Amino acid sequence: MSTTELAWFKSSYSGTQGDDCVEVAVTEQTVCVRDSKDVTRPRFDVGHEVWSRFVGFVTED
């Protein structure tokens, strides 16, 4: 699936200044991640399980 066909979204924690943000797009197989400041750079894809562990880690209190 090409980058333009994906439904990209930013975290609700992203600021309105547009700096230091990432965007994600979810497919059946992976979670795609890219730099929102330079969407022409290559994205990277991770499996759903890996993404869930990452989000769980960064959201721990």
N, C-alpha and C positions, 0 to 999 in steps of 0.2 A: 504494500500500500504506500503510495507516495505521500510525502509530507503535506502537500496541499489538500489531499483528500481526507486528512484526519481532522477531528473536532478537538482543537487545542483549547485548554483552559488554564488559567492561573489560579493559584491558591487564594483563598479569601484573606489570607494573611499578607498577601503582597501589597505593597504600598502603591500609592497613586503617582509616585515620582518616576516610576519605570526603571528603577535601578535594582540590580541584584535579584532578578526574578527568574524563575524557570516556569516553563509551561509543560503540561502533560497531556497526553492523549491516550485513551484506553482502547485497545483492540481485544479481540477474543483471545489472542495468544500472549500479548505483551502489554506493558505500559511504556509508552515512548516519552522521552524527556528531551527538552531542548532549551537553549538559552533564549529568553524572550527578547533580549536586546539585539541579538544577531541570529535571526531565524534561518539564515543561509548556511550556517555552520551545520555539520552533521549532527543528527540526533543520536541518542543511544537508547536501546531497548532493554528492558529487564522483564523477567517473568513476574506474574502476579504475586506469587509467594514471596519472592525477594522484595518486591515493592511493599507488600504488607509488613514485612519485618522492618524495613527501613522506616516507614511511617510510624510504626509502633515505637521504634527506638527514638525518633526525634520528637515524638509527642509525649514521652514519659515525663511525669512530674518529678 
